[in-house]
Amino acid sequence: MNEAFKALADPTRRQIITLLKDKDMTAGDIADHFNMTKPSISHHLNGLKQAKLILDERRGQHIWYSLNTTVLQEALGWFLDIISYQGKRGMDD
């Protein structure tokens, strides 16, 4: 999960996650939303893949990217556990 948090620390990667929330996209589709080079977008996509936050699938000549909701659910679960703990601790004070 450390890799996921490291990847999510970058605002560009968070924006890519937001784009993929609505639909699967190719790298070119994703790049159209940014003012940066395609190699830079590829770097961000690789970081998200290493963190297992996104999945890639070759379809014909294109690679399509989609969210890996399993890892996102694990991270969200961790946050909810922390919030729950803080809430219980506050009631005990």
N, CA, C and O atoms as a printed pandas DataFrame, in Angstrom:
     atom_number atom_name residue_name chain_id  residue_number  x_coord  y_coord  z_coord
0              1         N          MET        A               1    0.826   -1.195    0.000
1              2        CA          MET        A               1    0.000    0.000    0.000
2              3         C          MET        A               1    0.871    1.260    0.000
3              4         O          MET        A               1    0.405    2.320   -0.416
4              5         N          ASN        A               2    2.121    1.167    0.456
5              6        CA          ASN        A               2    3.005    2.333    0.441
6              7         C          ASN        A               2    3.181    2.875   -0.972
7              8         O          ASN        A               2    3.209    4.089   -1.173
8              9         N          GLU        A               3    3.300    1.983   -1.949
9             10        CA          GLU        A               3    3.449    2.414   -3.343
10            11         C          GLU        A               3    2.214    3.180   -3.802
11            12         O          GLU        A               3    2.319    4.154   -4.547
12            13         N          ALA        A               4    1.049    2.735   -3.353
13            14        CA          ALA        A               4   -0.194    3.417   -3.737
14            15         C          ALA        A               4   -0.212    4.842   -3.188
15            16         O          ALA        A               4   -0.543    5.783   -3.909
16            17         N          PHE        A               5    0.144    5.002   -1.912
17            18        CA          PHE        A               5    0.151    6.337   -1.320
18            19         C          PHE        A               5    1.207    7.218   -1.981
19            20         O          PHE        A               5    0.974    8.407   -2.197
20            21         N          LYS        A               6    2.354    6.648   -2.300
21            22        CA          LYS        A               6    3.407    7.406   -2.981
22            23         C          LYS        A               6    2.910    7.883   -4.354
23            24         O          LYS        A               6    3.123    9.035   -4.733
24            25         N          ALA        A               7    2.250    6.990   -5.086
25            26        CA          ALA        A               7    1.725    7.354   -6.406
26            27         C          ALA        A               7    0.642    8.415   -6.302
27            28         O          ALA        A               7    0.577    9.324   -7.130
28            29         N          LEU        A               8   -0.203    8.304   -5.295
29            30        CA          LEU        A               8   -1.308    9.258   -5.134
30            31         C          LEU        A               8   -0.857   10.613   -4.616
31            32         O          LEU        A               8   -1.637   11.566   -4.620
32            33         N          ALA        A               9    0.389   10.714   -4.172
33            34        CA          ALA        A               9    0.901   11.996   -3.697
34            35         C          ALA        A               9    1.084   12.996   -4.847
35            36         O          ALA        A               9    1.159   14.203   -4.620
36            37         N          ASP        A              10    1.153   12.492   -6.057
37            38        CA          ASP        A              10    1.375   13.350   -7.221
38            39         C          ASP        A              10    0.045   13.835   -7.788
39            40         O          ASP        A              10   -0.830   13.016   -8.068
40            41         N          PRO        A              11   -0.133   15.150   -7.966
41            42        CA          PRO        A              11   -1.423   15.666   -8.462
42            43         C          PRO        A              11   -1.771   15.195   -9.875
43            44         O          PRO        A              11   -2.946   14.991  -10.181
44            45         N          THR        A              12   -0.777   15.021  -10.730
45            46        CA          THR        A              12   -1.065   14.533  -12.086
46            47         C          THR        A              12   -1.626   13.123  -12.025
47            48         O          THR        A              12   -2.572   12.799  -12.743
48            49         N          ARG        A              13   -1.054   12.288  -11.179
49            50        CA          ARG        A              13   -1.537   10.908  -11.053
50            51         C          ARG        A              13   -2.941   10.865  -10.460
51            52         O          ARG        A              13   -3.761   10.031  -10.845
52            53         N          ARG        A              14   -3.209   11.762   -9.528
53            54        CA          ARG        A              14   -4.572   11.818   -8.986
54            55         C          ARG        A              14   -5.560   12.240  -10.061
55            56         O          ARG        A              14   -6.687   11.746  -10.101
56            57         N          GLN        A              15   -5.144   13.150  -10.931
57            58        CA          GLN        A              15   -6.029   13.585  -12.018
58            59         C          GLN        A              15   -6.260   12.444  -13.007
59            60         O          GLN        A              15   -7.367   12.292  -13.525
60            61         N          ILE        A              16   -5.233   11.643  -13.273
61            62        CA          ILE        A              16   -5.400   10.477  -14.159
62            63         C          ILE        A              16   -6.396    9.506  -13.537
63            64         O          ILE        A              16   -7.258    8.971  -14.235
64            65         N          ILE        A              17   -6.286    9.275  -12.233
65            66        CA          ILE        A              17   -7.238    8.399  -11.532
66            67         C          ILE        A              17   -8.656    8.940  -11.700
67            68         O          ILE        A              17   -9.589    8.175  -11.945
68            69         N          THR        A              18   -8.818   10.250  -11.568
69            70        CA          THR        A              18  -10.140   10.872  -11.717
70            71         C          THR        A              18  -10.677   10.663  -13.132
71            72         O          THR        A              18  -11.860   10.377  -13.312
72            73         N          LEU        A              19   -9.816   10.804  -14.129
73            74        CA          LEU        A              19  -10.251   10.575  -15.514
74            75         C          LEU        A              19  -10.704    9.138  -15.724
75            76         O          LEU        A              19  -11.712    8.886  -16.383
76            77         N          LEU        A              20   -9.958    8.204  -15.163
77            78        CA          LEU        A              20  -10.280    6.782  -15.358
78            79         C          LEU        A              20  -11.494    6.333  -14.544
79            80         O          LEU        A              20  -12.034    5.248  -14.760
80            81         N          LYS        A              21  -11.913    7.180  -13.611
81            82        CA          LYS        A              21  -13.104    6.868  -12.820
82            83         C          LYS        A              21  -14.331    6.754  -13.714
83            84         O          LYS        A              21  -15.221    5.941  -13.463
84            85         N          ASP        A              22  -14.371    7.573  -14.755
85            86        CA          ASP        A              22  -15.541    7.613  -15.630
86            87         C          ASP        A              22  -15.520    6.551  -16.721
87            88         O          ASP        A              22  -16.564    6.014  -17.091
88            89         N          LYS        A              23  -14.304    6.243  -17.247
89            90        CA          LYS        A              23  -14.231    5.262  -18.331
90            91         C          LYS        A              23  -12.783    4.848  -18.565
91            92         O          LYS        A              23  -11.856    5.564  -18.188
92            93         N          ASP        A              24  -12.597    3.702  -19.181
93            94        CA          ASP        A              24  -11.274    3.252  -19.600
94            95         C          ASP        A              24  -10.785    4.171  -20.717
95            96         O          ASP        A              24  -11.575    4.661  -21.524
96            97         N          MET        A              25   -9.473    4.395  -20.751
97            98        CA          MET        A              25   -8.915    5.312  -21.740
98            99         C          MET        A              25   -7.573    4.793  -22.232
99           100         O          MET        A              25   -6.900    4.025  -21.546
100          101         N          THR        A              26   -7.192    5.228  -23.440
101          102        CA          THR        A              26   -5.852    4.947  -23.950
102          103         C          THR        A              26   -4.905    6.035  -23.430
103          104         O          THR        A              26   -5.347    7.059  -22.908
104          105         N          ALA        A              27   -3.613    5.800  -23.579
105          106        CA          ALA        A              27   -2.635    6.803  -23.164
106          107         C          ALA        A              27   -2.838    8.106  -23.939
107          108         O          ALA        A              27   -2.694    9.194  -23.381
108          109         N          GLY        A              28   -3.169    7.992  -25.217
109          110        CA          GLY        A              28   -3.425    9.183  -26.028
110          111         C          GLY        A              28   -4.627    9.966  -25.530
111          112         O          GLY        A              28   -4.600   11.195  -25.481
112          113         N          ASP        A              29   -5.697    9.240  -25.156
113          114        CA          ASP        A              29   -6.888    9.896  -24.600
114          115         C          ASP        A              29   -6.534   10.648  -23.316
115          116         O          ASP        A              29   -6.973   11.777  -23.096
116          117         N          ILE        A              30   -5.735   10.000  -22.480
117          118        CA          ILE        A              30   -5.324   10.613  -21.215
118          119         C          ILE        A              30   -4.450   11.835  -21.489
119          120         O          ILE        A              30   -4.640   12.888  -20.881
120          121         N          ALA        A              31   -3.499   11.691  -22.399
121          122        CA          ALA        A              31   -2.567   12.787  -22.717
122          123         C          ALA        A              31   -3.300   14.027  -23.213
123          124         O          ALA        A              31   -2.837   15.147  -22.996
124          125         N          ASP        A              32   -4.436   13.841  -23.876
125          126        CA          ASP        A              32   -5.205   14.978  -24.397
126          127         C          ASP        A              32   -5.690   15.912  -23.290
127          128         O          ASP        A              32   -6.029   17.065  -23.559
128          129         N          HIS        A              33   -5.727   15.426  -22.050
129          130        CA          HIS        A              33   -6.208   16.230  -20.924
130          131         C          HIS        A              33   -5.088   16.995  -20.213
131          132         O          HIS        A              33   -5.342   17.704  -19.239
132          133         N          PHE        A              34   -3.860   16.853  -20.695
133          134        CA          PHE        A              34   -2.716   17.455  -20.017
134          135         C          PHE        A              34   -1.877   18.261  -20.998
135          136         O          PHE        A              34   -1.889   18.011  -22.203
136          137         N          ASN        A              35   -1.161   19.219  -20.467
137          138        CA          ASN        A              35   -0.233   20.006  -21.258
138          139         C          ASN        A              35    1.189   19.525  -20.935
139          140         O          ASN        A              35    2.001   20.262  -20.376
140          141         N          MET        A              36    1.463   18.269  -21.304
141          142        CA          MET        A              36    2.786   17.697  -21.095
142          143         C          MET        A              36    3.057   16.675  -22.186
143          144         O          MET        A              36    2.151   16.278  -22.920
144          145         N          THR        A              37    4.289   16.261  -22.284
145          146        CA          THR        A              37    4.667   15.330  -23.345
146          147         C          THR        A              37    4.096   13.940  -23.084
147          148         O          THR        A              37    3.798   13.572  -21.948
148          149         N          LYS        A              38    3.953   13.183  -24.165
149          150        CA          LYS        A              38    3.467   11.810  -24.022
150          151         C          LYS        A              38    4.423   10.948  -23.199
151          152         O          LYS        A              38    3.955   10.108  -22.431
152          153         N          PRO        A              39    5.755   11.119  -23.325
153          154        CA          PRO        A              39    6.639   10.357  -22.432
154          155         C          PRO        A              39    6.404   10.680  -20.949
155          156         O          PRO        A              39    6.535    9.802  -20.096
156          157         N          SER        A              40    6.062   11.929  -20.645
157          158        CA          SER        A              40    5.756   12.286  -19.255
158          159         C          SER        A              40    4.491   11.582  -18.783
159          160         O          SER        A              40    4.439   11.090  -17.656
160          161         N          ILE        A              41    3.472   11.531  -19.636
161          162        CA          ILE        A              41    2.242   10.813  -19.294
162          163         C          ILE        A              41    2.550    9.340  -19.089
163          164         O          ILE        A              41    2.044    8.721  -18.152
164          165         N          SER        A              42    3.375    8.778  -19.960
165          166        CA          SER        A              42    3.768    7.373  -19.840
166          167         C          SER        A              42    4.454    7.118  -18.506
167          168         O          SER        A              42    4.218    6.088  -17.875
168          169         N          HIS        A              43    5.299    8.043  -18.074
169          170        CA          HIS        A              43    5.974    7.920  -16.779
170          171         C          HIS        A              43    4.949    7.848  -15.647
171          172         O          HIS        A              43    5.066    7.015  -14.748
172          173         N          HIS        A              44    3.949    8.720  -15.698
173          174        CA          HIS        A              44    2.913    8.719  -14.661
174          175         C          HIS        A              44    2.081    7.435  -14.710
175          176         O          HIS        A              44    1.736    6.876  -13.670
176          177         N          LEU        A              45    1.765    6.977  -15.905
177          178        CA          LEU        A              45    1.009    5.734  -16.031
178          179         C          LEU        A              45    1.812    4.562  -15.465
179          180         O          LEU        A              45    1.251    3.690  -14.802
180          181         N          ASN        A              46    3.108    4.539  -15.722
181          182        CA          ASN        A              46    3.948    3.470  -15.179
182          183         C          ASN        A              46    3.983    3.511  -13.656
183          184         O          ASN        A              46    3.967    2.463  -13.010
184          185         N          GLY        A              47    4.030    4.697  -13.081
185          186        CA          GLY        A              47    3.991    4.820  -11.624
186          187         C          GLY        A              47    2.692    4.293  -11.041
187          188         O          GLY        A              47    2.687    3.631  -10.003
188          189         N          LEU        A              48    1.591    4.594  -11.718
189          190        CA          LEU        A              48    0.283    4.095  -11.259
190          191         C          LEU        A              48    0.176    2.580  -11.430
191          192         O          LEU        A              48   -0.432    1.896  -10.607
192          193         N          LYS        A              49    0.772    2.062  -12.509
193          194        CA          LYS        A              49    0.761    0.604  -12.719
194          195         C          LYS        A              49    1.614   -0.097  -11.664
195          196         O          LYS        A              49    1.208   -1.128  -11.128
196          197         N          GLN        A              50    2.786    0.448  -11.361
197          198        CA          GLN        A              50    3.654   -0.155  -10.346
198          199         C          GLN        A              50    2.965   -0.196   -8.992
199          200         O          GLN        A              50    3.157   -1.133   -8.217
200          201         N          ALA        A              51    2.168    0.816   -8.712
201          202        CA          ALA        A              51    1.425    0.874   -7.455
202          203         C          ALA        A              51    0.156    0.029   -7.517
203          204         O          ALA        A              51   -0.582   -0.076   -6.538
204          205         N          LYS        A              52   -0.084   -0.569   -8.676
205          206        CA          LYS        A              52   -1.262   -1.417   -8.908
206          207         C          LYS        A              52   -2.580   -0.656   -8.771
207          208         O          LYS        A              52   -3.616   -1.242   -8.458
208          209         N          LEU        A              53   -2.527    0.664   -9.009
209          210        CA          LEU        A              53   -3.735    1.476   -8.969
210          211         C          LEU        A              53   -4.494    1.436  -10.283
211          212         O          LEU        A              53   -5.702    1.673  -10.317
212          213         N          ILE        A              54   -3.781    1.132  -11.378
213          214        CA          ILE        A              54   -4.439    0.993  -12.672
214          215         C          ILE        A              54   -3.994   -0.315  -13.318
215          216         O          ILE        A              54   -2.952   -0.878  -12.983
216          217         N          LEU        A              55   -4.804   -0.769  -14.237
217          218        CA          LEU        A              55   -4.521   -1.974  -15.015
218          219         C          LEU        A              55   -4.410   -1.570  -16.473
219          220         O          LEU        A              55   -5.015   -0.586  -16.898
220          221         N          ASP        A              56   -3.638   -2.325  -17.237
221          222        CA          ASP        A              56   -3.565   -2.059  -18.675
222          223         C          ASP        A              56   -3.890   -3.327  -19.444
223          224         O          ASP        A              56   -3.569   -4.437  -19.019
224          225         N          GLU        A              57   -4.532   -3.134  -20.582
225          226        CA          GLU        A              57   -4.953   -4.260  -21.426
226          227         C          GLU        A              57   -4.784   -3.874  -22.889
227          228         O          GLU        A              57   -5.296   -2.849  -23.337
228          229         N          ARG        A              58   -4.067   -4.701  -23.616
229          230        CA          ARG        A              58   -3.884   -4.441  -25.051
230          231         C          ARG        A              58   -5.150   -4.856  -25.796
231          232         O          ARG        A              58   -5.638   -5.977  -25.651
232          233         N          ARG        A              59   -5.661   -3.934  -26.585
233          234        CA          ARG        A              59   -6.805   -4.201  -27.465
234          235         C          ARG        A              59   -6.409   -3.712  -28.846
235          236         O          ARG        A              59   -6.422   -2.512  -29.121
236          237         N          GLY        A              60   -6.058   -4.646  -29.707
237          238        CA          GLY        A              60   -5.586   -4.272  -31.038
238          239         C          GLY        A              60   -4.256   -3.555  -30.921
239          240         O          GLY        A              60   -3.322   -4.070  -30.306
240          241         N          GLN        A              61   -4.162   -2.363  -31.509
241          242        CA          GLN        A              61   -2.922   -1.613  -31.479
242          243         C          GLN        A              61   -2.801   -0.683  -30.267
243          244         O          GLN        A              61   -1.771   -0.034  -30.088
244          245         N          HIS        A              62   -3.822   -0.616  -29.453
245          246        CA          HIS        A              62   -3.830    0.320  -28.328
246          247         C          HIS        A              62   -3.804   -0.407  -26.997
247          248         O          HIS        A              62   -4.252   -1.548  -26.879
248          249         N          ILE        A              63   -3.271    0.278  -26.002
249          250        CA          ILE        A              63   -3.332   -0.211  -24.627
250          251         C          ILE        A              63   -4.356    0.651  -23.900
251          252         O          ILE        A              63   -4.275    1.879  -23.903
252          253         N          TRP        A              64   -5.312   -0.017  -23.284
253          254        CA          TRP        A              64   -6.364    0.670  -22.555
254          255         C          TRP        A              64   -6.069    0.581  -21.061
255          256         O          TRP        A              64   -5.651   -0.461  -20.558
256          257         N          TYR        A              65   -6.292    1.685  -20.368
257          258        CA          TYR        A              65   -6.039    1.770  -18.934
258          259         C          TYR        A              65   -7.363    1.856  -18.189
259          260         O          TYR        A              65   -8.302    2.521  -18.627
260          261         N          SER        A              66   -7.416    1.167  -17.052
261          262        CA          SER        A              66   -8.616    1.187  -16.215
262          263         C          SER        A              66   -8.194    1.203  -14.754
263          264         O          SER        A              66   -7.060    0.856  -14.424
264          265         N          LEU        A              67   -9.105    1.604  -13.885
265          266        CA          LEU        A              67   -8.826    1.619  -12.450
266          267         C          LEU        A              67   -8.791    0.204  -11.907
267          268         O          LEU        A              67   -9.563   -0.657  -12.328
268          269         N          ASN        A              68   -7.894   -0.022  -10.977
269          270        CA          ASN        A              68   -7.877   -1.263  -10.202
270          271         C          ASN        A              68   -8.552   -0.927   -8.878
271          272         O          ASN        A              68   -7.898   -0.490   -7.931
272          273         N          THR        A              69   -9.836   -1.131   -8.823
273          274        CA          THR        A              69  -10.602   -0.698   -7.656
274          275         C          THR        A              69  -10.229   -1.472   -6.400
275          276         O          THR        A              69  -10.465   -0.981   -5.296
276          277         N          THR        A              70   -9.660   -2.655   -6.529
277          278        CA          THR        A              70   -9.277   -3.443   -5.356
278          279         C          THR        A              70   -8.275   -2.681   -4.497
279          280         O          THR        A              70   -8.457   -2.586   -3.283
280          281         N          VAL        A              71   -7.233   -2.141   -5.095
281          282        CA          VAL        A              71   -6.218   -1.405   -4.339
282          283         C          VAL        A              71   -6.807   -0.115   -3.773
283          284         O          VAL        A              71   -6.499    0.266   -2.644
284          285         N          LEU        A              72   -7.649    0.553   -4.549
285          286        CA          LEU        A              72   -8.281    1.771   -4.055
286          287         C          LEU        A              72   -9.186    1.462   -2.863
287          288         O          LEU        A              72   -9.244    2.247   -1.917
288          289         N          GLN        A              73   -9.883    0.347   -2.894
289          290        CA          GLN        A              73  -10.738   -0.046   -1.770
290          291         C          GLN        A              73   -9.903   -0.352   -0.529
291          292         O          GLN        A              73  -10.302   -0.012    0.585
292          293         N          GLU        A              74   -8.747   -0.994   -0.714
293          294        CA          GLU        A              74   -7.862   -1.274    0.419
294          295         C          GLU        A              74   -7.386    0.019    1.064
295          296         O          GLU        A              74   -7.385    0.142    2.289
296          297         N          ALA        A              75   -6.980    0.987    0.239
297          298        CA          ALA        A              75   -6.500    2.266    0.763
298          299         C          ALA        A              75   -7.635    3.005    1.482
299          300         O          ALA        A              75   -7.430    3.568    2.557
300          301         N          LEU        A              76   -8.813    3.000    0.892
301          302        CA          LEU        A              76   -9.957    3.648    1.515
302          303         C          LEU        A              76  -10.307    2.960    2.838
303          304         O          LEU        A              76  -10.615    3.626    3.826
304          305         N          GLY        A              77  -10.258    1.642    2.850
305          306        CA          GLY        A              77  -10.522    0.890    4.077
306          307         C          GLY        A              77   -9.548    1.280    5.179
307          308         O          GLY        A              77   -9.935    1.421    6.339
308          309         N          TRP        A              78   -8.281    1.454    4.813
309          310        CA          TRP        A              78   -7.271    1.860    5.787
310          311         C          TRP        A              78   -7.615    3.229    6.360
311          312         O          TRP        A              78   -7.552    3.431    7.573
312          313         N          PHE        A              79   -7.983    4.180    5.483
313          314        CA          PHE        A              79   -8.357    5.515    5.943
314          315         C          PHE        A              79   -9.574    5.449    6.869
315          316         O          PHE        A              79   -9.604    6.115    7.904
316          317         N          LEU        A              80  -10.561    4.658    6.503
317          318        CA          LEU        A              80  -11.765    4.549    7.335
318          319         C          LEU        A              80  -11.452    3.942    8.695
319          320         O          LEU        A              80  -12.046    4.335    9.699
320          321         N          ASP        A              81  -10.524    2.987    8.740
321          322        CA          ASP        A              81  -10.101    2.410   10.018
322          323         C          ASP        A              81   -9.466    3.473   10.907
323          324         O          ASP        A              81   -9.727    3.522   12.109
324          325         N          ILE        A              82   -8.634    4.319   10.314
325          326        CA          ILE        A              82   -7.976    5.387   11.076
326          327         C          ILE        A              82   -9.014    6.379   11.601
327          328         O          ILE        A              82   -8.958    6.794   12.758
328          329         N          ILE        A              83   -9.955    6.750   10.746
329          330        CA          ILE        A              83  -11.001    7.693   11.167
330          331         C          ILE        A              83  -11.840    7.088   12.279
331          332         O          ILE        A              83  -12.173    7.764   13.252
332          333         N          SER        A              84  -12.179    5.823   12.135
333          334        CA          SER        A              84  -12.969    5.136   13.150
334          335         C          SER        A              84  -12.212    5.088   14.476
335          336         O          SER        A              84  -12.792    5.318   15.538
336          337         N          TYR        A              85  -10.920    4.789   14.409
337          338        CA          TYR        A              85  -10.099    4.740   15.609
338          339         C          TYR        A              85  -10.054    6.108   16.286
339          340         O          TYR        A              85  -10.200    6.208   17.504
340          341         N          GLN        A              86   -9.849    7.164   15.492
341          342        CA          GLN        A              86   -9.778    8.511   16.036
342          343         C          GLN        A              86  -11.114    8.893   16.693
343          344         O          GLN        A              86  -11.132    9.543   17.738
344          345         N          GLY        A              87  -12.218    8.488   16.081
345          346        CA          GLY        A              87  -13.533    8.774   16.635
346          347         C          GLY        A              87  -13.750    8.075   17.960
347          348         O          GLY        A              87  -14.286    8.669   18.895
348          349         N          LYS        A              88  -13.342    6.823   18.052
349          350        CA          LYS        A              88  -13.475    6.069   19.311
350          351         C          LYS        A              88  -12.572    6.637   20.381
351          352         O          LYS        A              88  -12.956    6.728   21.547
352          353         N          ARG        A              89  -11.365    7.021   19.981
353          354        CA          ARG        A              89  -10.417    7.573   20.939
354          355         C          ARG        A              89  -10.939    8.897   21.505
355          356         O          ARG        A              89  -10.771    9.185   22.689
356          357         N          GLY        A              90  -11.569    9.691   20.649
357          358        CA          GLY        A              90  -12.113   10.958   21.083
358          359         C          GLY        A              90  -13.255   10.789   22.084
359          360         O          GLY        A              90  -13.447   11.640   22.953
360          361         N          MET        A              91  -14.008    9.703   21.968
361          362        CA          MET        A              91  -15.113    9.448   22.874
362          363         C          MET        A              91  -14.611    8.974   24.226
363          364         O          MET        A              91  -15.302    9.136   25.231
364          365         N          ASP        A              92  -13.414    8.387   24.268
365          366        CA          ASP        A              92  -12.869    7.873   25.517
366          367         C          ASP        A              92  -12.213    8.972   26.362
367          368         O          ASP        A              92  -12.006    8.800   27.563
368          369         N          ASP        A              93  -11.891   10.092   25.726
369          370        CA          ASP        A              93  -11.192   11.184   26.444
370          371         C          ASP        A              93  -12.080   11.864   27.436
371          372         O          ASP        A              93  -11.647   12.795   28.115
